[in-house]
């Protein structure tokens, strides 16, 4: 029997927004810059995001909150 590893929450959230890895990296960079936080270059962020999505590295605590902000900021809300 073959088992498939569970998809990472970062990948699920990215795909639910319809973004490519580079689009998520650009959004992370934009939000981090707006908050005055230092982040690596976009290419390096893409590499990190790839590793996090494929569960090769754990998402650092400092990025968990930033990713939450990014996904929340770009979620379209429809008025009731």
DATADA-V363949 format. One record per residue. N is the residue number from 0. RES is the residue in one letter. PSI is psi in whole degrees, -180 to 180 (* if undefined). NEAR is the number of other C-alpha atoms within 12 Angstrom. Layout:
N/RES/PSI/NEAR
N/RES/PSI/NEAR
This chain:
0/X/135/3
1/X/139/4
2/X/147/6
3/X/130/7
4/X/150/9
5/X/141/12
6/X/140/16
7/X/150/22
8/X/-34/21
9/X/-45/34
10/X/-44/26
11/X/-45/19
12/X/-43/24
13/X/-48/31
14/X/-33/18
15/X/-23/16
16/X/-10/21
17/X/28/16
18/X/148/19
19/X/165/20
20/X/-42/29
21/X/-34/22
22/X/-42/23
23/X/-43/37
24/X/-43/32
25/X/-40/25
26/X/-40/30
27/X/-46/39
28/X/-44/29
29/X/-49/26
30/X/-43/26
31/X/-44/26
32/X/-41/18
33/X/-30/15
34/X/-3/14
35/X/19/11
36/X/146/15
37/X/134/18
38/X/161/25
39/X/175/20
40/X/158/18
41/X/-43/23
42/X/-39/19
43/X/-35/18
44/X/-40/29
45/X/-45/24
46/X/-46/20
47/X/-45/28
48/X/-41/35
49/X/-46/25
50/X/-40/20
51/X/-44/26
52/X/-36/27
53/X/13/20
54/X/36/18
55/X/-22/13
56/X/152/14
57/X/143/19
58/X/124/25
59/X/147/14
60/X/-39/10
61/X/-26/15
62/X/-20/26
63/X/-49/18
64/X/-38/17
65/X/-43/30
66/X/-40/32
67/X/-44/24
68/X/-43/23
69/X/-50/29
70/X/-36/29
71/X/-42/18
72/X/-31/17
73/X/19/22
74/X/122/15
75/X/126/10
76/X/131/8
77/X/125/5
78/X/145/4
79/X/*/3
